[in-house]
Amino acid sequence: MSYRYIFGSVLLAASLCGFNVKADSETARAEPRGFIYGIGVGLNQELYQDYRRRTVPIPVIGYRGERLSVYGPFISYELLQQNGLVLTARLAPRFAGTDASKSPVFEGMQKRKTSMDAGLGLRYDWQGIRLETSWLHDVLGNSDGYEVRNRLGYLYWLGPVMLEPHLSMDYSNSRLVNYYYGVRPEEATSNRPAYQAGSAWNPGVGLSVATPIFLGGMTRLGVDHRWYDDTIADSPLTDRRRGFQVFFSFSRFF
């Protein structure tokens, strides 16, 4: 999926993503626990025709504890930690979809809505290597679909700066893809034929950076580049098959 999940990588979580917030020993070196406040902004290069980019400002009020992490609308809770394995429950918004006000290709179509996902994540850390997978389902029933996100990264420090280059391979089931990129028969026109999208595999590469050195807070930057499956690129609603996602945030503890 186009997603939307820029937040996942930047918040040092699975991808958050993303777009998902984690508590782990690497991040703890730079960030203590407690209540936080700040601001974030995401920039997503959209696939829809005539919709160049999506900008999402996110006021951040949250909490970072031993198990619970809240970062604005992104929530995770650590269920189990053993021998390098961490199992978490997650809740995260899906900044996706649009309507005719943003993209003329949607004229006469029903709005494709932003939604909320919930699910589980599993992470394994070993000597800086991070292997991660998560399953997230649309709990608002807009698409009633799900996504499986897989990521392989390597965490290391350059002084007070933490870097994580990563590779990703995400799977979106046909319900999720068809909701955002399909055209229903009743929505078809001479310039927009009916289209049934299938499931999609979307690979990507990215880099996440985090540091506590500025203004007494935590600064995060994430950049991802993603290639989209043919079932998305061939949709009459889209005009590209790859795109960048960027996220920046700054937060401080109360």
C-alpha positions in Angstrom: 0.0 0.0 0.0 0.9 3.6 -0.4 1.4 4.4 3.0 1.4 6.1 4.9 3.4 4.5 7.2 6.3 6.8 7.2 5.8 7.3 10.9 6.8 3.7 11.6 10.4 4.1 10.6 10.8 7.6 12.1 9.4 6.7 15.4 11.9 3.9 15.6 9.3 1.3 15.3 8.1 -1.2 12.8 6.8 0.8 9.7 5.2 3.6 11.2 5.0 3.0 8.8 4.4 4.0 8.7 4.1 4.3 9.8 4.4 2.4 15.4 6.0 3.4 18.6 8.4 1.1 20.5 10.2 1.0 23.7 13.6 -0.6 23.3 17.1 -0.6 24.7 18.6 1.3 21.8 16.2 4.2 21.9 16.4 4.3 25.7 20.0 5.4 25.4 18.8 8.7 24.1 15.3 9.1 25.5 14.0 8.6 29.1 10.5 7.7 30.1 7.6 10.1 30.9 5.1 12.4 29.3 6.1 14.1 26.1 4.9 17.0 23.8 5.9 18.2 20.4 5.1 18.5 16.8 5.5 16.3 13.7 4.9 16.5 10.0 4.7 13.9 7.3 5.1 14.4 3.6 3.9 11.6 1.3 4.4 11.6 -2.5 0.9 10.4 -3.6 0.1 7.9 -6.4 -3.3 9.3 -7.3 -3.6 11.3 -10.5 -3.2 15.1 -10.0 -2.6 14.6 -6.2 1.1 15.3 -5.9 1.7 15.1 -2.1 -0.1 14.6 1.2 1.1 16.8 4.1 0.0 15.6 7.6 0.8 17.8 10.6 0.7 15.8 13.9 0.6 17.6 17.2 2.3 15.2 19.6 1.1 14.6 23.2 2.2 11.3 24.5 3.8 9.0 27.0 6.8 6.7 27.0 6.8 4.1 29.7 8.3 0.7 30.3 5.7 -1.1 28.2 3.3 1.6 26.9 4.3 4.1 24.3 1.9 6.8 23.1 3.1 9.2 20.4 0.1 11.3 19.2 -2.3 8.8 17.6 0.3 6.0 17.5 0.0 3.6 20.4 1.9 0.4 21.2 2.0 -1.9 24.3 4.7 -4.5 24.9 3.1 -7.8 25.6 6.2 -10.0 25.9 10.0 -9.6 25.8 12.3 -12.7 25.9 15.7 -13.5 24.4 15.7 -10.6 22.0 12.1 -11.1 20.9 9.5 -8.4 21.6 5.8 -8.8 21.0 3.6 -5.7 20.9 0.0 -4.7 20.4 -0.4 -1.7 18.2 -2.9 1.0 17.2 -2.1 3.4 14.3 -4.0 5.7 11.9 -3.9 5.0 8.2 -3.5 8.3 6.4 -4.8 7.1 3.0 -7.4 7.7 0.4 -8.8 11.0 -0.9 -11.8 12.5 -2.7 -12.6 14.8 -5.6 -11.5 17.9 -3.7 -7.9 16.6 -3.8 -7.9 14.6 -7.0 -10.3 15.2 -10.0 -10.0 11.6 -10.9 -12.3 10.9 -7.9 -15.2 13.0 -9.4 -18.3 11.0 -9.0 -16.7 8.4 -6.7 -17.3 7.7 -3.1 -14.6 9.1 -0.8 -11.8 6.7 0.2 -11.4 7.4 3.9 -8.5 7.6 6.4 -8.9 4.8 8.8 -7.5 3.2 12.0 -5.5 0.0 12.1 -4.9 -2.4 15.0 -2.8 -5.5 15.3 0.4 -7.2 16.5 4.0 -6.7 15.9 7.0 -9.0 16.5 10.6 -7.7 16.6 13.9 -9.4 17.0 17.1 -7.5 17.9 20.6 -9.0 17.7 23.9 -7.0 17.7 22.3 -4.0 16.0 20.3 -6.1 13.4 16.6 -5.6 13.7 14.1 -7.9 12.1 10.5 -6.9 12.3 7.1 -8.0 11.2 3.6 -6.7 12.0 0.0 -7.5 11.1 -2.5 -4.6 11.1 -6.2 -4.7 10.3 -8.6 -1.9 9.5 -10.7 -1.8 12.7 -13.1 0.9 11.4 -14.3 -1.4 8.6 -13.7 1.2 5.8 -11.7 -1.3 3.7 -12.0 -4.3 6.1 -8.5 -5.2 4.8 -5.2 -5.9 6.4 -1.5 -5.3 5.8 1.6 -7.3 6.8 4.8 -5.2 7.1 8.2 -6.7 7.1 11.4 -4.8 7.7 15.1 -5.6 8.1 17.3 -2.8 9.6 20.6 -2.1 11.2 20.9 0.3 14.2 24.1 2.0 15.0 25.3 5.2 16.7 27.5 8.0 15.5 28.1 9.8 18.7 24.7 11.0 19.9 23.0 10.3 16.6 21.2 7.0 16.0 20.9 5.7 12.4 18.8 2.9 11.0 19.0 2.1 7.3 16.4 -0.5 6.4 14.8 -2.7 3.7 11.1 -3.4 3.7 8.6 -5.7 2.0 5.0 -5.0 2.8 1.9 -7.1 1.8 -1.6 -5.6 1.5 -4.5 -7.9 0.9 -7.0 -7.4 -2.0 -9.7 -5.8 0.2 -7.3 -3.1 1.4 -5.8 -2.4 -2.1 -9.1 -2.5 -3.9 -10.7 0.0 -1.5 -8.1 2.6 -2.1 -7.2 1.8 -5.8 -10.2 0.0 -7.3 -13.1 1.5 -9.3 -16.5 0.1 -8.6 -18.8 -0.6 -11.6 -21.2 2.1 -10.6 -18.2 4.6 -10.5 -16.9 3.8 -14.0 -16.9 6.4 -16.7 -15.5 6.5 -20.3 -12.2 7.9 -18.9 -12.2 5.8 -15.7 -13.0 2.2 -16.3 -14.1 -0.2 -13.6 -11.1 -1.8 -12.0 -10.7 -4.6 -9.5 -7.3 -4.4 -7.7 -5.7 -7.5 -6.2 -3.3 -8.0 -3.4 0.1 -6.2 -3.5 3.7 -6.7 -2.5 5.5 -3.3 -2.1 9.3 -3.3 -1.5 11.1 -0.2 -0.1 14.3 1.2 1.3 14.8 3.9 3.9 16.8 5.6 6.6 15.7 6.7 10.1 17.7 9.2 12.2 17.2 10.2 15.8 19.2 12.4 18.2 18.6 14.2 21.5 21.2 17.0 20.9 18.9 19.8 19.8 17.0 22.1 22.3 16.8 19.5 25.0 14.4 17.3 23.1 14.3 14.3 20.6 14.6 15.1 16.9 13.6 12.4 14.4 13.9 12.3 10.6 12.8 9.5 8.4 13.0 9.0 4.6 11.6 6.1 2.7 11.4 5.2 -1.0 8.8 2.6 -2.0 8.0 0.7 -5.2 4.4 -0.3 -5.8 2.9 -3.5 -7.2 1.5 -3.5 -10.7 -2.0 -3.9 -9.3 -1.7 -0.5 -7.8 0.4 1.1 -10.6 -2.1 -0.1 -13.2 -5.1 1.4 -11.5 -6.9 4.1 -13.5 -6.7 6.3 -10.3 -2.9 6.4 -10.2 -0.2 7.8 -12.5 3.0 6.6 -10.8 4.5 3.4 -9.4 6.9 4.6 -6.8 7.2 7.5 -4.3 9.0 9.0 -1.4 7.8 9.5 2.1 9.4 11.9 4.6 8.7 12.5 8.3 10.1 15.0 10.8 9.3 15.4 14.4 10.6 17.2 17.5 9.4 16.3 21.0 10.4 17.0 24.6 9.5 15.6 28.0 7.3 17.6 30.4 
